[in-house]
Amino acid sequence: MRTLAFVLMLLASPAFAADWSVGPAPSDDPAMTAATVRNEDGHVLFLWGREADHRYQVFAELHLRRGETFGAAMPRYRINGGETVETDTVRQQGEELGALWGHVGREAAFWMVWTSIQKAILPSDTFATWFTGREIEVTYTAADGTDKTTRFSLAGAAEAVRTATGLETP
């Protein structure tokens, strides 16, 4: 009886739909993998990496659940209620260098979260908070102009990123 009560309590409590896993990246390259998590709202967050010009990069990509669409503004996020990261600033920094570091479309948005000449994410890197934090809160502007917020668990993100990208994580 106690076991049944415990299971029912877990099912009734607000929880994240799943922890991070590794699967196909949202890419035309069938060999590319990404760390992936789906939240209780039905949105999916991917972290995928690439190596270009002797630099390693990791991008976050948010896919909204079916039936929802983004407005024209880039999303913003924060880890554990901390400082807000404006992904539009990241996009603009990339444009200044002639690089695509962020984009928002109808159903998906992506932005660069980390770049380095080393194949290791250091504990001092801002991106390391993705691996030590409990949750990421993403706020996006929907097509109707309203701001919406969604949250994802960060439990298991470090191992999933390590497996998907081959990068060393803290």
N, C-alpha and C positions, 0 to 999 in steps of 0.2 A: 504494500500500500504506500509506503514511504517513497519507493522508487517511482511509482506512478505519479505521486504528488510532485516529486522533483522534476520529472519529465514535463508535466503540465506547466509547472512554473517556468521552466526554460522556454517552452513554446509560447507562453503568454507574455514573457518579458520582451521589451523592445531590444532587439539585438540586430547585429549586422547579418545579412543573408549568408555570407560565407567569408572565410579568410582568403588570402591570396593564393593563387595557383599559377601554373605556367601553361600557356597554350599558344595557339597561333596569334601572331601580331595582326593588327588591322592593316594589312599590306598586300601588295600584289606578289610579294616574294613568299612562296609557300614554305621556305626554310626558316623564315624569320619568326622568332618567338617573342613573347611578351609576358611580363608578370601581369596578372589580371585579377580583378576583384569586382563582384557585382554586389550592389547594396540592396537594402529592403525596398527602395523606391524603384528598382529595376534598371538603374543606370549602371554602366560598366566603365571602370577606370583601368586603363592599360599603362604600363611603363615599359617602353621598349628602347633598345639602345642601338647605336650605330657607331662605326669607326670611319672617319673621313679625314684626310689630310693630316694624319698622325695625331688626331684628336679623338677622344671618346666623348660621346654625348648620350644623354638619356632624355627622352621626351615622355611627357604625360599626355594621354589622349582620353578624353571623356566622351563617351557615347551615351546619348539620352535614350531613355526607354521609348519604345514604339509609341508614336502619336505626339511626342513632344519635340519642339524645335527651338533652336537658339535664335536670339536676335543677333544684331550686328556686333555687339560688344564682346570682347574677350572675357572669359571667366576670371575670377580671382579666388585665391584659396588661403587657408591658414591651417597650421598644424596645432592641435591641442589648444585652440583659442588664442594662439599667439599672433604675431604680426602678420598682417595681410600682405600677400604677394600679388602684385598687379601683373597678370600675365601679358597685358597689353604693353607694358614697359619692356618685357622680354622680347615680344614681337618687334617693337620699334628698334631695340638694340640690334637685333638680327638684320633688320632692313638697312640700318646704317652700314653694316658690313656686307651687304648684298646677299644675305643668307635668310632662309625661311625658318625662323625660330618660333613661330606661332601663327595660328590661323583658326578662324571660327567659320564653320559652315552651318548648314541647316540642322544636321543631326549629330555632328561631331566637332570637337575643338581639340587642338593640340598645342603644346608649348614645351619649350626646352626647360628642363629642371636642373640640368647639370652638364658641365663640360670640363674636360681636363686633358692634359697630355699624359697623365698617368692612368693606369688601368685599375686604380683603386680609389674608392670613395673614402675620403678621410673623415674621421670623427669631427674635424673642424669645418668640414664643408657644410654649407647650409642645407644641402640635400640630405645629409645624414639624419636630420630630424624626421625624415620620412620613416626611418628605421628605428628610431627611439621613441617616437610618438605613439599615442593610442589611436588617434583618428585625424583624418583630413576633412575639412569642411570646405566645400566648393560652392561659391555663389556665382550664378550665371543669370544673364538677362534672357528671358524667354522671348519668343517671337512677338508676343502681345505687349512687350515692354516692361513686364513685371520682373522683379528680381526674385529668384528662387534659390534656396539653399538645400544642399544634399550632403550627406556625410558617408564616409567610407572608413572601415576599420583598417588600421595599419598592421594588424597582427599577421605576421608571416611575410611582410613585404620584403624584408632584407633577403631572406632565403630565396624567395621567388625571383627577385631581381638578379641575384647571384646566378641562379640556374638559367634564367632566360637570356642574360647578357654576357655572362662570363666575367663580369666585373667583380672585384673584391669589395665587399660591403662591411661596414663596421659591425 
